[in-house]
Amino acid sequence: MKIFDAKNITPAQIVSQRDIAYVSVEEAVKSVLSAIAAGGDEALREYELKFDGVTITDFAVSQAEMNAAVERVGADYIRILERAAANIERFHRAQLRKDFCLEYDGITVGERFLPVRTAGLYVPGGTARYPSSVLMNCIPAKLAGVKNIVICTPPSKDGTVPDGILAAAKVAGADKVFKAGGAQAIAALAYGTESIPKADKIVGPGNVYVATAKKLVQGVCGIDMIAGPSEILVIADESANADWLAADLLSQAEHDRLASAILITDSVKLAKAVSENVERRLAELPRREIASESIKNNGKIIVVDSLEAAAKLSDDIAPEHLELAVSEPEKLLEKISNAGSVFLGHYTPEATGDYMAGTNHTLPTGGTARFSSPLGVDDFVKKTQFIKMSPEALQNYCDDIAAFAESEGLRAHAESVRARFDGNK
């Protein structure tokens, strides 16, 4: 990995390679969206054959297929899924909101938290399949009270869905799984087809075509975020183990050629040792071609003067995953404002959050942690306000409401209040 002095590189240069030009695929995605909106299942079948190379007769995964997948993965794998699911449920249950009601001056106001009716969960395919993403997307929706949770995922060349995906869907309580991937699946969820119901909210990561499709249908339905390639940033001091750090950096580099892995440290010695260990470990990885390209193009080690400087630089980057591999991680955490998920200490590699800790691994990328949050129960909930005025309360506020409305040139607003106290009418 290349080593830089922080004085000689800017935050923009550190992450310059991670940005994806969504504009370059927008026209292609727009044509897919238009075709699915107009053609429904027929158009969706054409795109599945074109992009996934498979002819789909029935998009829905049958109960028999689901049960067979559960049998094939075996009891040990189901136990792992259930253990992860229990922790994910425990964490996300703490996010549940409560309705509230306030009363003052004869006014009753409040807010209700209501689940969306249908949530569409996208589970990516491609170079890897992620049953963990099924759990992360489905369990918060279930806790929120969503009644119809549907999954779209790319089918394999033989028209099946991988057993691990179906087993996770069973454990998480998804209502239906559909064999559809890419931008065409997002279109189907956004507009609805004869087979796939229209979703009120679409969540889950995907490639640039999926991300662009989500961006373009936002407004037709809700989306969680526009997620880009995976990122990890590690802040480490001399107490860290160089080999462990190398393993952690590669844990994200193996995801995608566009993934980024960055180390920020106040130790030149550690920087050199990590770089050497990354090269050694790369040679041993099954996905070394992908990881090597990620490290070559987007991997960087930055040497800073202090951990305070490291925290500031990290906040400028706003990474998806942030590991604090330092002797006092809780103290350094207080200086961090922008990160999707933070992993504290030497025994908390990023993979703990991917699978078992209970926190969500669907996280903001591309610097959007500056203003957005991890996927959670709130993504599947909308709020409705309510108001009730007693006759005395409305009369008490009548003149002020009317004056306020007329100051904005809205006479009918004023009259709607005055009419209730105009004794001549």
N, C-alpha and C positions, 0 to 999 in steps of 0.2 A: 504494500500500500504506500502511496505517496505521502510524505510527511511535509507539512507546511508550518511556517511560523505565522501565528495569528496576525502579526503586524503586516504581513505581506499578502494577505488574502481577505476579501470582504465576505460577509454572509451571502451576498448574491452570487459570488463566484463559487462558494462552497456548494450551493444547491443548484447552480445554473443548469446542470444536465438533467435535473429531475422533472422539469416542467414538460408537459405534453401539449402539443399544438392540437387541441381538440378541433380547431377550425378545419384542419386538413381532412378530417373524416366527416364533417358535419353534413355535407351535401349527400354523401352516400347514406348516412343514417337517416336523413330526412326522407329519402325515397323509400326506405324500409318502413318508417313510421306511417307514411301516407298509404302505402300499399296494404299494410296490416289493418289500418283504420277502415279502409274501404273494402278489403277482401276477406277479412276474418280468417277462419281456419284454412281456407284454400290458399291464401297468400302465405300464411304461416308455414304450411307444408312445403311450398315452393322454396322458401328461404331456408328451412331446415335441410332440405335436400342440397341446396346450393352451398350453404356455409358449414353444416355439420356432416354432410355426406350421408344422410340417412332418410329413408322414406318412413314417415310416421302415419300409421293408420289411426290409432287412438292416442291422443296426447296424454291422457290421464294414466298414471301408474295404478294398476289394480291392487286390490287388497291381497290377492294371491301373490302377486309380485313382491309386495311389501313383506308379507309373512315369510316367503321363501328367502328373502334377503336377510331377515333377522335370523333365520335358522343357519344360513351359511356363514355369517360372521361369527357365530358361536357365543356361548355364555360369557366367556372372559371379556370379549370386546364389548358386549352389552353392559357388563359390570363397569367397565371404564367409562362408557358413555353416561351411565346413570350416576356415577360418582361425580363426573364433571357437571352434569346437569343439576345435581343437588346444590353444588357450590354456586353455580350461575344463578339458580333460583334464589338462594339465600341472599346473595348480593343485591340482585335486582328487586327483590321484595321490599328492601329498605327504601327504594325509590318511589314507591306508591304514594300518590297524592290523596288528600282528603278534601271532600267538598267543604265549603265554609259559608257561613251566613252571619252578617253583621246587622245590627239595628241601631239607629240614631236619628233623633229629630223626627220620629214618625216614618222614617225611611227604612225599608228592608232591602238589603243588597246581598248578593252572594255569587258564588261561582261553583259550577259543577264540572267535574272531570269525567269525560266520556270517551270510551274507546272508539276508534274508527271501526267501521263494519267489516271491511275486508283489507287484509294486509298481504301484499305480494312480496315474497322473499326471493331474491335472486341468489343462487348458489353457483359460483363459477365452476367451469370445467377447465379445459386446456391442458397445460403441462402438469397440473396437479388437481386433485379433488379434495375438498375440505369438509368432512362431516362436522368438524368443530364449528364451522360457520353456520351450519344448520341450527345447532344448539344456541349459538350467540344471537341469531336473528329471531328464532322462534320463541324462546323462553320469555323474553321481555314482552313480546306481543301477547302471549298467553296470560301472563300476569296482569297485563293492562286490561284484559277482558275482551280482546278481539275474538269475535265469534267465528270468523272465517279466515283461516291462515293457510295460504297456498304458496307452494314453492315451485319455481321454474328453474330448471337446471339442464345443461346441454346433455343430450343422450350420447352414448357411445355409438360406434359405427354399426353395432348390431341392434341398435334401437333400445337398449336397456339403460337403466340408471345404475351406477355403481352401488354395490351392496352397502358400503359404509354410509353413503348419503341416505339411503332408504332406512337403514337401522336408526340413524340419528333422528330422522324425521318421525319415526315411530316413537322413540323415547321422548322427544320434545313435544309431541302432541300436535304435529301439523295435520291439517284437515285433508289436504290433497297435494300430490306431487305431480307436476306436469313435465313432459319431455320437450323442452324448448329452451334454447340458449341464445346468447348474443343480443344484439339490438332488437331482433324480432321478438324475443321473449319480453323485453321491456315494453315494446309496442303493444303486445297482446295484453299485458297487465294494465297498461295505461288506458287502452280503448275498449278492451274486452273483445272476445271472439265467441263463436258458438260453443267452444269447449272451455275456454279460460275466462274466469270472471274478471270484471273490471275491478281494479284495486283502488282503494282510497289513498293508500300509502305504499310506495315501493322502496324497499331497503335492500342493502347488500352490495358488496363490491363486485367489480368485473373489469374486463379489459377496456381499452380506450373507446371501443364501439359501444359497450354497455354504459360506460360513464357518460359519453356524449348523448346517448339516447335518454338517460335519466335527466340530464341537463335540459334537453329539448322538450320533454313531457312535463317538466315541473310547471305547475299551474293547471294542467289537465288533472293531475293528481299530486299528492305530496311525495317528496323524496327525503331520504335521510341526509345524504351528502353526495358530493361528486368525488369519489375516491380515486386516487391515483396509485402509482406503484408503492410498494411497501418501503418503509424507512426505519432505520434505527440510529440513534445517536447515543453514544456512551460517554459520560464524563467520568474520568478515572484519575486517582492519585497513586502514589507509590505503594499504597497498601493493596492494590489490585494485583491479580494474577494474570500475567500477559497471555498465557495459553487460554484461560477462561474467556478473556475479552475477545481473543481471536475467534473462538467458537461462537460467541454471542454475535459478533459482527457478521459472520457467515450465515447465521441462522436466518437473517433477512436477505442477504445477498442471494441465497439459493432459491428464493421465491421467483425472481424475475430479473431479466437482463437490465431492466430499468430501475430496479430497486437501488436504494442508496444505503451505505453503511459508513458512519462517521464516528471517529473517536476524537474527543477533546481531552487533553491531559496537560498537567503542569510539570510532567516529567519527560525529559528527552530520552532517558534510558528506557522508560516504559514504552514510549512511542516506537523506538527501534525494535524492542523485543516483540511487541504486538505485530508489527509489520512482518517480522521473520516467521512468527507463528501462523499468521494468516496464510503465507505462501506454503508452509508445510502442510497445514490442514486442507488447503485447497486441493492438493494432489490426491487426497484420500476421499473426497466427496463424490458420491454417485452423480450429483447434479453439478459437477465442477465446471462444465462448460458455461452454464448459466451463471453460476456464482463468480467465475473468473471474469466474465464480461462486465458483470455488475461492479465488482471491485475495481477493475481497470478503468471504467468510465465514471463511476459515481462514488468510489471509495476514497476517503481522505482521512488523514490523521493530522490534527491541528494542535500545535503546542502553544499554550498560553502561559501568562505570568502567574496566574492564581486561579483558584477554584471560583472566586467571585467573577473573574473575567470569563471563565468557562460558562457559568450560569447565564451571564448576560448574552454571550454569543449563542447559547442554546435557545434562549428566548427569542432572539432575532430569527433563528431558523424555524422555531416552533415545530419540533419533530412529532411524528406519529408515536413512536416508542422512544422513551428516554430512560436509560439505565444510569443510576448514580452509584457507580462502583468506587465508593470512597469510604474513608474510615468513619465519617459522621454523616450518613446520608439524610437523616431527618433534618439536620441543621441546614444542609444545602437545599433540601426541598423547599424551605421557606423562601428561598430566593428565586424559585421557578414559578413562572406564571403561564407559560405557553407550552403545553405538551398534551398529547392525547392520553397517554397512560405512562405513569412513572413507576420504575422498578427500583426498590431501595435495597442497597447492600450487595455484598458479594455472593449471596446465595439466592438471589432472585433474578435469574436469567429471564429474558423476554418470553421464552417459551412457557413459563408458568402462567402468564396471562393469556397466552394463546389457547390453553387447554383446561387448566385445573383450578386456578385461584378463585374464579368466580366473576372477576371483572370482565367487561366486554372487549373483544378484540376487533370489532368493527369501529375504526378510529379515523379521525380527520387526518388527511395527508396534505402534502404540498404547501405547508405553512398555514393551512386553514385552522389549525389548533389555536390560532390567535383569536378566533371568534366563534368556533364551533366545538362540539363536544362528542364524546363517545356515544355510540348507540345505546339506548336505554328505554325504560318504560315510557318516558315522556314522548318518544318518537311515535308511539302508537296511541297517544291520547290527544284529544282536543278539548278546549275549554269553552263552556257556555256561561255567560253571565245572566243574572236575573235581578229585577228591580221591582219593588212594590212601594207605592206612595200612599199613605193614608190621606183622606180628604184634607185634614188639617195641615199635613206636611206640604201637600201641593199648594195650598193657599199661602202658606208661609213663604214658599219659594217662588210663587207665581210672578211677582214683579221682577225679581232678579233674573229668572229664566227668560221672561219676555224681553227685558232690556238687553240681555246678552244676545238673544236671537236677532233683535233688530239692529244691534251694532254690527252684525254680519250681513245685514240686508235680507234677512229671512223672516218676512212678516208672517207667513203661514205657520212657522214654528211658534212664534209668539202667540198667534191666535189660537193654536191648538191647546195652549194652557189657559189663556184668558177665557175661552169659550165655556169652560167648566164653572166659571164664577160670574158669568154675565147674566144677571137676573132678568134681563129683558128678552132673552132668547131661550 
